[in-house]
Amino acid sequence: MELSFASPRRGAPAWLADPATLGSLDFVSPKPLLVASLLLANPSQVFDELKSFNPDSKTFGSIAAGEQAFGLSLKDDLLNLLTGELTFEVDAVTPTQPVWRAFLGTNDAIRLRKTLSTLVAATRFRSDSVEKLDLTFYSLESPTDKEKTFKVTYAFSDGYLIIGPTMDAVADSIQFHRAGHTPSSSALFYEDPSYIANLRFGSFLSQASDSLNQAGASESVSPIAGHIYAEKSAIREISTNATFDVAGVLVIAAIAVPNLLRSRMAANEASAVGTVRTLNTAQVTYGAAYPEKGFAHDIITMGEDLKNPAAFSPEHAGLLDPSLAGSTCNADGWCTKSGYRFRTDAHRCQKSVCYDYVAVATPVSKEIGNRSFCSASDGIIRFHSGEPLTAPISIADCKSWPALQ
């Protein structure tokens, strides 16, 4: 599979680094059930771009509060200390003790160790350290009842942070690493389909589980492996299995889908800006046609008389298409088109003549768009990022928003 671009990769596709030696694969056990490995070009840049998608998100507000509480910087004290290489391994899935491991590349193990120590000290986790294999193993245990206790152990070895459920699991990975070999990729996926197919997915998927159990019962099913290679203007993927290409699905899900959603939001916002410009034009035209009225009070006033479209009057000027000034408008003055809600409100009215107005566009939901738009009689379109508006805004509110470039 190949995903090609007309220009060098940018945005989310550029998060994937060029092919390089995946040293973290040396830590993987000889017979894993599932392995996923990823090499990011710049973890800190990924964080900045995710934040730019929705800068007013409560999640990022919580991160800022946490940074202040811990006296740490997420970027400087964590993300910038990581190389971008991440591998996750699953060896067994059991109700009592799942066996898993995670491996993260680091360019400053000493500073990252200090960051983790600061975070642990600020929590209620019980911590301990043990010397083994000429390394220090750090164990954490949550302060809950024995049946629900969460345990994790981590250690640093040869430029990697190794994390696992037990000290033995982490120690085994370090021993695998000391006798390993390293392929080159931008990302890798591996699974044992026979075992994965026999996992129980819960009672609500019992029929699907039975079908998968039958399909995976044959011992002749070969492991599935896929390598992903990021190039300047393309992302290539090669798999050992053409009928069930998990790696290809991951590429599409991680690269194409987010960009498709973002492109759709950008298209919705561009359409909304175009409609606000149309409202500006209609208001200027209305004011010139009916100087005794000035600017129109609402969108319906600038629309057609649905009962007699050929008749034009100050109450129905026929300046807007029915797709906007028609059946989508409600009694509160909001009209809906292409996923956005629109309205105009007249301002500075004296003796039935209005000398200014505010036109507003806001997304129906935050999944449609991240920005609302407005404009007044100066014709400048302004924007505001955040939650969709639920009420009209004043001229002062509109002019406090930054102008759209």
N, C-alpha and C positions, 0 to 999 in steps of 0.2 A: 504494500500500500504506500502511496506517496501523496502528501498534501503539499501542493505547490503554491507559491505566492508570487505576485507580479513584481514585488520589490523585496528587499531584505526584511526578514522577520522583525516585527515590532509588536508592542502590546503583549497580550498573554502568550502568543506563540514564541515570543522572544524570551520568555521565562526559562525555556528549556536550553541548557548549555550545549555547546558543541561536544561531539563525542570525545571522551577521555577515559583514562583507566579508572574503573570502578573498584577501588581498593576495598570498599566495604563488603564486597561479595566474598572476600577471603574469610570473613567471619561467619559465613553461612554454613550450616551443618551439611554433611554429605547427602542426606535424604530429607529435604524439607517437603512440606505439603504445599506451601505457597510462598513465593518470594516476589516482592516488588521493589525496584530500585529506581531512583530518580536523581538527576543531576541538574540543579537549578543554576542559572548563570549568576544571579545576585539575589539572595534571600531578602536583603534590605530593600532592594528596588521592587520586588514583588509586593512587599508590605505597603510601600508608598503607592503603588498603582491600585492595589485593592482598596486602599483608603480613599483614593481619588474617585472611585466608582460611586461611593456614597459617604462623603466626608462628615455628614451629620449623624451617621449611624451611632446608636447607643453602644454598640460593641467597642468602637474606637474611643468613645468617651470613658468606658470602663477601663480600657487599657491605660489611658492617661491618668486616671485616678489611681490605678494600681502602681504605675511608675512612681507617682508622688509618694504613695504609702511605703513602698519598698526602698525608695531612694535609688532606683535603677532606671536605665533607659533600655527599652525593648530592642532598639536598633543597635545602640553602642555596646550594651552589655550582654547581648544574646545573638541577634541576627548577624551582626558584623563579625562575630566570632565563629560563624559556621561557614563552611566552604560551599554549601548547597547540595552536597551529596547525602542522600538519605536512602537507607535500605530497611525494609521491614520483612520479617520472616515468621512463618507459623509452622511449627513442627508437630503439634498435636492439639486437638480441640476436645477437651474433657470438661465436665461440669465442675470437678474439684480443682484442677490445676492446669489450665491451658498453658502450653509451652510456646512462647513467642520471644522474639528478640528484635531490637531496633538499633541501627548503627548510623551515627551522624558524623560527618567529617567536620573537623574543627581546625582553625588556623592559630588558635591560642588556647590550648588546653588549660593552662594555669589560670587565666582570667575567667574562662568559662566555669571552672571548678569553683572559683570564688563566687560567681553569680549564683550557681546552684546552691552553694552553702548559705548565701544570704536569703534566698527564697525559702529554703528548708527551715532556717532559724526563725522565720516569720510565721511559720505554720505550726500546727499541732502534731505533725508527724514525729514519731520516735525515730532517731537516727543512730547508726553505729557504723564503725569502719573496721575492716580486717585486712591484714597484709597476706597476699597470696600471689604466687607466680611473679614475684618481684613487683607487684602492683598493689595499689590500695583499692579495695572494694567498699563502696558506700551502700549501706542498706537502709531503706526507709520503710516504716510500717505505720499505717493509719491507726489512730486511737479509737477504734470501734470494738464491738464484741468480736469474739474469736471466729464466729461463723461468717462474718462479713469483713474481715480484716483484709486490707489491700496492702500487698507487699511488692516492693520493687528494689532492684539492685543495679548500680551502675559503676562503671570504671572507665578510665582513659587508657588507651593503648595505641601507640604509633599514629597519633593524629586523629583518632576516632573516639567518640563517646559511645560506649556499648551499654545498652539498657536491657534488662530482662527481669522475669518474675522472681528468680532465685540467684544466689551466688554461683551455684553450680552451672546454671544455664549461661551466665556471663563468662565464667571461666572456660567452659567448653568452647565458646565462640573465639576466645582469645587463642586457645590451642589450635583451633581450625585455621586461624589466620596465620599462625607461625609456620604453617606448611601449605599455604594456599597458592592460588593462581588468579590473575585478574584480567578479565576481558574488558574491551573498550566499547562503550555505548553512551548515549545520552540518557537512556532509561531502559529498564529490563523488567519483564514479567515472566514468572514461572509458576506452574501449578501441577499437582498430581490430580488429574481429573477423576480417577477412580475413587479416591478418598473424598474429594470435594462433593462428588455426586452422591455419596452415601451419608453425608451429614444430614441430620434431622433439622428441618427448617421451622418446626413448630406445628401445632395442630391446625392453624389456619392455612398452612400450605401442605397438608398431609398428602393430597392427591399428587401434587407436583413432586413431592419428596419421593413417593413410591415410584413414579416414572423415572426419576433420576437414579434411584437405587438400581432399577433394572438396567438402565443404560450404562451404569458404571460398574456393573457386576463382572464384566469381562476383564480378565487379567491382561488382555492384549492391548488395552488402551495405552497409548504412549503419552508421556508427559508433554505438556504444552509449554513452549517457551517463545517469547517474542522480544526482539531487540528494536529499539527506536534510535534513529540517528538524526540529529538536528543539523541541517546545513544552512548556508547563508540565506537561501530563498526557498527552502523546502524542509519538510520533515518526512523521513522515510521510515518504514516499519517492515521488519522481516520476521515471519513466524514459522514455527515448525509444523503448524496445523492450519490448513486452509479452510476447514469446515467450521471450526469454532475458534475464531481469532480474537481472543480476549484482549491482547495487546492493541489490536486495531481499534476495538471498541473503546479502550481507555484513551487512545489518542483523540478519537472523535469527541468523546465526552469531555476531555480536559481542555481541548483546544477549540474545536469547531463550535460546540454548543454555547460556551460562555460568550464567544465572539458574536455568534448569531443573536443571542439575547441582547447583547450590548448594542449591536447594529440596529436591532428592532427598536430599542429605546431611543437611539439617536434619530431614527426615522420619525418616531412619534413626536419627539421634541421639535424636529425641523418642521414638521407639519403644523404643530401648534404655533411656532413663530410665524409661519406663513399666514395663518389665520388671524393672528394679532395684527399683522400688517394690513390684512384685508379690512379688519375692523377700523384701523386708523384711517384708511382711505374712505371707507363708508361714512365715518364721522365727519371728515372734512367736506365730503360731498353733501352730506345732509345739512351741515351748517351753512353751506353756500346756497343750497336750494331753499332752505327755510330759515332765513336770518331772524325771523321773529321768534324762532324756537331756540336757535343756537345749536348746541350739540344734543344728540338724541339721549333719552333717559335709559334706554335698554336696547337689547339686540332685536327684539320683536318689532320695535318701532321702525327699525331700518330694514325689516324684511317685507315680504309680500303679504298682501291680504289673501289668505288661502281661499276665501270664498270668491274673490274677484281679483285674480292676479294681474289683470290689465289696468286696474285702477290704482293710481299713486296718490298719496296724501301724507300729511305730516304724521299720521298715525301708522301708516304702512307705506314707507317710501320706496320699497322694491329695490333696495340697494344690495341686499344680501341673498344668497341662494337659500332655498328652503332646506337644504341639507344641514345648514347651520341655524338659520332663523325660521324654524318650522316646528315639527312635532316633537323634536328632541328637547325643546325648551320647557321648563316647568314654571310654576307660579312664582318661585323665588328669583327668577331672572337668569338662572343658569341654563346654558344650552350645551349639549354634548356632541362632539364630533371627533372621530379617530382617536378615541381613548382619552381625550381631554375635555374638561368642562370650561366653558367660556361665559363671560358676562361683561357688560359695560355699565357704568354708573355715571350719571351727570353730576358735576360739581360746580360750585360758585354760581348758583342760579339766582337771578334777580328779576322780579316781575315776569316770570315764566320764560326768561331767556337764560340759558346755561352756557357759561363761558369756558368750561373745562370738563374733562371726563377722565375716567380710568378704565382701560380695557385689561382684562385679566384672563390668563389661561393657566389651568392647574390640572395635573394628571388625575384620572379617576382613582388610581391606586398607585402605590410606590413601585409596583411591578411594571407599570406602563412607562414611567419616566421619573427622573430624579429631580427635575427642575420645574418651577412655575415661572411664568412670564407676565410682564405687565407693560403698559405704555400709557402715556397721557397725551395732551394736545401738542407737546413738543415733538412727538413722533419717535422718540428714542425708546427702543425696546430694552427692558431690563429683566434680570433673572434672579431667582432665589432658589438655592438648593435645600432640600429637606422634605418634610412631610407635606402631602397635598393640602391646599388651603380648604377651609370649610366655611369661610365667611369673606365678604368683600373687604377690600383694603382701601385706604385713603390715598390721596395724591402724595402726601408726605411719605407714606409707607412705600409707595411705588418708587419715588425718586431716591429713597435711601438704598435701594437695591443697586448692585453694580450693573453698568451698561453692558449689553451683549456686543461682543466684538465681531 
